[in-house]
């Protein structure tokens, strides 16, 4: 009798854990399903829920970045991308692919948060030479727009 009770408790606990995992694991896929059906509010909700799962966290931030970009919410897209960069095991191909999107590559004076991000990224030892050159160009453009010619030339020379 006691063994049956323990077995039922163990099975119930296991099923609860499996159910919770399935709920979290599906949020990311549900987000893309809703996005593909042009249900952006629902897609955003599922992507935000997928951030709570360590297996889908980075992908969810990247998806939110793309969703924000498609809605012309460039500041939010940039913030989501920086969170993706910080949580991803290999953000470099995505950084390269998304570099030309408006929220990543606008010729302008960078905000403090943008400048901090790009300065951190360019110092990443895993960064390849092409990406470094692109980022040095961006930083050089920033300092040129700020009329800091000395810093601008220094960064352009690192390209």
C-alpha positions in Angstrom: 0.0 0.0 0.0 2.8 2.4 1.0 4.8 1.5 -2.2 1.7 2.2 -4.4 1.2 5.6 -2.7 4.9 6.5 -3.3 4.7 5.3 -6.9 1.6 7.4 -7.6 3.3 10.4 -6.0 6.4 9.9 -8.0 4.5 9.5 -11.3 2.4 12.6 -10.5 5.5 14.6 -9.7 7.2 13.4 -12.9 4.1 14.3 -15.0 3.9 17.7 -13.5 7.6 18.4 -14.3 7.2 17.1 -17.9 4.0 19.2 -18.4 5.8 22.4 -17.2 8.7 21.7 -19.4 6.4 21.1 -22.4 4.6 24.4 -21.7 7.9 26.4 -21.6 9.4 24.5 -24.6 6.4 25.2 -26.7 6.3 29.0 -26.0 9.0 29.7 -28.5 7.4 27.6 -31.2 4.0 29.1 -30.4 5.5 32.6 -30.8 6.6 31.8 -34.3 3.3 30.3 -35.2 1.5 33.4 -34.0 4.1 35.6 -35.8 3.5 33.7 -39.0 -0.2 34.2 -38.6 0.4 38.0 -38.1 -0.8 37.8 -34.5 2.0 40.0 -33.2 0.6 40.6 -29.8 0.3 36.9 -29.1 3.7 36.3 -30.7 5.3 38.8 -28.4 3.6 37.2 -25.4 4.9 33.8 -26.2 8.5 35.1 -26.9 8.5 36.9 -23.6 7.4 33.7 -21.9 10.1 31.7 -23.7 12.7 34.0 -22.1 12.0 32.1 -18.8 13.3 28.9 -20.3 17.1 28.7 -20.4 16.9 26.5 -23.6 15.0 29.1 -25.5 16.1 32.3 -23.8 18.6 33.5 -26.4 16.4 32.6 -29.4 13.4 34.3 -27.7 15.4 37.6 -27.4 16.5 37.3 -31.0 12.9 36.8 -32.1 11.8 39.7 -30.0 14.4 41.8 -31.7 13.1 40.8 -35.1 9.5 41.4 -34.1 10.4 44.9 -32.8 12.3 45.7 -36.0 9.3 44.7 -38.1 7.2 47.1 -36.0 9.8 49.9 -36.4 10.5 49.8 -32.6 14.2 50.2 -33.3 15.3 51.1 -29.7 13.5 48.0 -28.3 14.9 45.9 -31.1 18.4 47.0 -30.2 17.9 46.2 -26.5 16.5 42.8 -27.3 19.5 42.1 -29.5 22.0 43.1 -26.8 20.2 40.6 -24.5 20.4 38.0 -27.2 24.1 38.7 -27.6 24.7 38.3 -23.9 22.8 35.1 -23.5 23.8 33.3 -26.8 26.6 30.8 -27.0 27.4 31.9 -30.6 25.9 35.3 -31.4 28.5 36.1 -34.1 26.7 34.8 -37.2 23.5 36.7 -36.1 25.5 39.9 -35.4 26.9 39.7 -38.9 23.6 38.9 -40.6 21.7 41.6 -38.7 24.4 44.3 -38.8 22.8 46.1 -41.7 19.3 46.3 -40.2 18.3 49.8 -39.3 18.4 49.3 -35.6 21.9 48.0 -35.8 23.6 50.3 -38.3 22.4 53.8 -38.4 24.9 56.5 -39.1 24.3 58.7 -36.1 25.7 59.6 -32.8 25.3 56.5 -30.7 23.4 56.5 -27.5 25.3 55.7 -24.3 23.9 52.2 -24.3 24.7 51.6 -28.0 28.2 52.9 -27.5 28.8 50.7 -24.5 27.5 47.7 -26.4 29.7 48.2 -29.5 32.8 49.0 -27.4 32.2 45.8 -25.5 31.6 43.7 -28.6 34.6 44.9 -30.5 36.8 43.8 -27.6 35.4 40.2 -27.6 38.3 37.9 -28.3 36.0 35.5 -30.2 35.0 38.2 -32.7 36.3 37.6 -36.2 38.2 40.2 -38.2 35.5 41.2 -40.6 33.0 42.0 -37.7 35.7 43.9 -35.8 36.4 46.0 -38.9 32.7 46.7 -39.3 32.3 47.7 -35.7 35.5 49.9 -35.7 33.9 51.7 -38.7 30.7 52.2 -36.7 32.6 53.5 -33.7 34.8 55.7 -36.0 31.6 57.2 -37.5 30.2 57.9 -34.1 33.3 59.8 -32.9 33.5 61.6 -36.3 29.9 62.7 -35.8 30.8 63.9 -32.3 33.7 65.9 -33.8 36.3 63.8 -31.9 38.6 63.5 -34.9 41.6 62.1 -33.0 39.5 59.2 -31.6 37.7 58.7 -34.9 41.1 58.3 -36.8 42.3 55.9 -34.2 39.3 53.7 -34.6 39.3 53.9 -38.4 43.0 52.9 -38.4 42.1 49.6 -36.6 39.9 48.6 -39.5 
